[in-house]
Amino acid sequence: MIKTIIFDNNGVLTSSCQDGALDKLVAYLEVPKEEFLPIWEREALDVDEGKITSEQFIRNVLKTLKSDKDFEICRKYYWSSYEPKQDVRDFAKRLDEKFEIAFLTNFSDDFWKFNEKWKLDEIFPKEKMFISAEMKMRKPHEDIYYAVLEKLGRKPEEVIFVDDKLENIETAKKIGMQTIQFKTCEEAEKDLEKILEYDYV
């Protein structure tokens, strides 16, 4: 029986780099997006695991790009990125009436600053919000999934994991979770009904 549904953040509850969240920063840096994104994602590996701070992360990106753009302006654009998706927030709130809901994100030490805008702790209990930089591990490595399951007191087969990235979905599936690869909220709701085999609303 499904007891818990775990949501990813960027690309699910908020916008992602791929769908334009960082476009203002990219425009300020005056670099092609196809050049920027691979560098951003590669440099993000260490900040998501809490090995470096978000300040070091942004400075590393600027250094790799050989950019002399102003750090503080870059950080301001970074902090103004990743907009919340209201339809997914509403979806999570509806699920909270019948399931335990939790939250697992790869994110830097700046998560709680971003959350001043997102207010995700109004949807998810703080003790069920898992941030990779705080846990010193990140998706798609199995250890973070097992750590979250242990903290929630759940078996993999009692959980549905919702994420937009295929590699994160594949790990969750490998360890026994049910999964939904997020594309749109409407599709996610249909996928959930298929897994549950009933109309949950």
C-alpha positions as CSV (number, residue, x, y, z in Angstrom):
1,M,0.0,0.0,0.0
2,I,1.2,3.5,-0.9
3,K,1.7,5.6,2.2
4,T,4.1,8.4,1.2
5,I,4.6,10.6,-1.9
6,I,8.0,12.3,-2.2
7,F,8.3,15.4,-4.4
8,D,11.4,16.8,-6.1
9,N,11.8,20.6,-6.3
10,N,13.3,22.1,-9.4
11,G,11.4,21.0,-12.5
12,V,8.5,19.8,-10.3
13,L,7.4,22.3,-7.6
14,T,9.5,25.1,-9.1
15,S,10.8,25.9,-12.5
16,S,14.2,24.4,-13.6
17,C,17.3,25.6,-15.5
18,Q,16.0,23.8,-18.6
19,D,12.7,25.6,-18.7
20,G,14.2,29.1,-18.2
21,A,14.7,29.7,-14.5
22,L,18.2,31.1,-15.1
23,D,17.5,33.0,-18.3
24,K,18.1,36.4,-16.7
25,L,21.4,35.3,-15.3
26,V,22.4,33.9,-18.7
27,A,21.5,37.1,-20.4
28,Y,23.5,39.1,-17.9
29,L,26.5,36.9,-18.4
30,E,26.2,37.2,-22.2
31,V,27.0,33.6,-22.8
32,P,25.0,31.1,-24.9
33,K,22.7,29.0,-22.8
34,E,24.0,25.8,-24.3
35,E,27.5,26.8,-23.1
36,F,26.2,28.0,-19.7
37,L,24.0,25.0,-18.6
38,P,26.6,22.2,-18.7
39,I,29.1,24.3,-16.7
40,W,26.4,25.3,-14.2
41,E,25.2,21.7,-13.7
42,R,28.8,20.3,-13.4
43,E,29.8,23.0,-10.8
44,A,26.5,22.3,-8.9
45,L,27.6,18.8,-8.0
46,D,29.8,20.0,-5.1
47,V,27.4,22.6,-3.8
48,D,24.5,20.2,-3.9
49,E,26.5,17.8,-1.6
50,G,27.4,20.6,0.7
51,K,31.1,20.4,-0.1
52,I,31.2,24.1,-1.0
53,T,29.0,27.1,-0.3
54,S,26.7,28.7,-2.8
55,E,29.1,31.7,-2.9
56,Q,32.0,29.5,-3.9
57,F,29.7,27.8,-6.4
58,I,28.9,31.0,-8.2
59,R,32.5,32.2,-8.2
60,N,33.5,28.8,-9.6
61,V,31.0,29.2,-12.5
62,L,32.3,32.7,-13.2
63,K,35.9,31.5,-13.2
64,T,35.1,28.6,-15.5
65,L,33.3,30.9,-17.9
66,K,36.3,33.3,-17.6
67,S,33.7,36.0,-16.9
68,D,34.4,39.3,-15.1
69,K,30.8,40.0,-14.5
70,D,29.9,41.4,-11.0
71,F,29.5,38.6,-8.4
72,E,26.8,40.4,-6.4
73,I,24.6,41.0,-9.5
74,C,25.0,37.3,-10.5
75,R,24.0,36.2,-7.0
76,K,21.0,38.5,-7.1
77,Y,19.8,37.0,-10.4
78,Y,20.4,33.5,-8.9
79,W,18.3,34.3,-5.9
80,S,15.5,35.7,-8.1
81,S,15.3,32.5,-10.2
82,Y,13.2,29.3,-9.8
83,E,9.6,30.3,-9.7
84,P,7.0,28.2,-7.8
85,K,4.4,26.2,-9.8
86,Q,1.0,26.8,-8.3
87,D,-0.7,23.9,-9.9
88,V,1.8,21.4,-8.5
89,R,1.6,23.1,-5.0
90,D,-2.1,22.6,-5.1
91,F,-1.7,19.0,-6.2
92,A,0.6,18.3,-3.3
93,K,-1.8,19.9,-0.9
94,R,-4.6,17.7,-2.1
95,L,-2.5,14.6,-1.7
96,D,-1.7,15.6,1.9
97,E,-5.3,14.9,2.8
98,K,-4.8,11.1,2.1
99,F,-1.1,10.5,2.1
100,E,2.1,11.5,3.9
101,I,3.9,13.9,1.6
102,A,7.6,14.7,1.7
103,F,10.2,16.6,-0.2
104,L,13.6,15.7,-1.5
105,T,15.8,18.2,-3.5
106,N,19.3,18.6,-4.7
107,F,20.0,22.1,-3.5
108,S,22.7,24.3,-2.1
109,D,23.0,25.9,1.4
110,D,20.9,28.7,0.0
111,F,17.7,26.6,0.1
112,W,16.1,28.3,3.0
113,K,16.7,31.8,1.5
114,F,14.9,30.6,-1.7
115,N,12.2,29.2,0.5
116,E,11.4,32.7,1.8
117,K,9.7,33.1,-1.7
118,W,8.6,29.5,-2.2
119,K,7.2,28.9,1.4
120,L,7.3,25.1,0.8
121,D,7.2,24.6,4.6
122,E,3.6,25.7,4.4
123,I,2.9,22.5,2.4
124,F,5.5,20.0,3.7
125,P,6.4,19.6,7.4
126,K,9.9,20.8,8.0
127,E,11.0,17.4,9.4
128,K,9.9,15.8,6.0
129,M,11.9,18.3,3.9
130,F,15.2,16.8,2.8
131,I,17.9,19.1,1.2
132,S,21.0,17.5,-0.3
133,A,23.4,20.1,0.9
134,E,22.3,19.5,4.5
135,M,22.4,15.7,4.1
136,K,25.9,15.9,2.4
137,M,24.7,13.5,-0.3
138,R,22.7,14.0,-3.5
139,K,20.5,12.3,-6.1
140,P,20.8,10.0,-8.0
141,H,23.1,8.2,-5.5
142,E,21.2,5.5,-3.6
143,D,22.4,6.6,-0.2
144,I,20.2,9.7,-0.1
145,Y,17.1,7.7,-1.0
146,Y,17.8,5.1,1.8
147,A,18.5,7.9,4.3
148,V,15.1,9.5,3.5
149,L,13.3,6.2,3.7
150,E,14.9,5.6,7.1
151,K,13.9,9.0,8.4
152,L,10.3,8.5,7.2
153,G,10.1,5.0,8.5
154,R,9.0,3.7,5.1
155,K,9.8,0.7,2.9
156,P,10.5,1.5,-0.7
157,E,7.3,-0.2,-1.9
158,E,5.3,2.2,0.3
159,V,6.5,5.2,-1.6
160,I,5.9,7.1,-4.8
161,F,8.8,9.3,-5.9
162,V,8.1,12.2,-8.3
163,D,11.0,13.8,-10.2
164,D,11.6,15.3,-13.6
165,K,15.0,13.8,-14.1
166,L,15.3,10.3,-15.6
167,E,18.5,9.4,-13.7
168,N,16.8,10.2,-10.3
169,I,13.7,8.2,-11.3
170,E,15.8,5.2,-12.3
171,T,17.6,5.0,-8.9
172,A,14.3,5.3,-7.0
173,K,12.8,2.5,-9.2
174,K,15.9,0.4,-8.8
175,I,15.5,0.3,-5.0
176,G,11.8,-0.5,-5.2
177,M,9.9,2.7,-5.2
178,Q,7.0,3.5,-7.5
179,T,7.9,6.5,-9.7
180,I,6.4,9.3,-11.7
181,Q,8.7,11.1,-14.2
182,F,7.2,14.6,-14.0
183,K,6.4,16.4,-17.3
184,T,3.2,18.4,-16.4
185,C,0.9,18.4,-13.4
186,E,-2.0,17.0,-15.4
187,E,0.1,14.0,-16.6
188,A,1.5,13.4,-13.1
189,E,-2.1,13.2,-11.7
190,K,-3.0,10.7,-14.4
191,D,0.1,8.7,-13.7
192,L,-0.7,8.6,-10.0
193,E,-4.2,7.3,-10.7
194,K,-2.7,4.5,-12.8
195,I,-0.3,3.5,-10.0
196,L,-3.0,3.6,-7.3
197,E,-5.6,2.0,-9.6
198,Y,-8.3,4.4,-8.3
199,D,-9.4,8.0,-8.4
200,Y,-7.6,9.4,-5.3
201,V,-9.4,12.8,-5.3
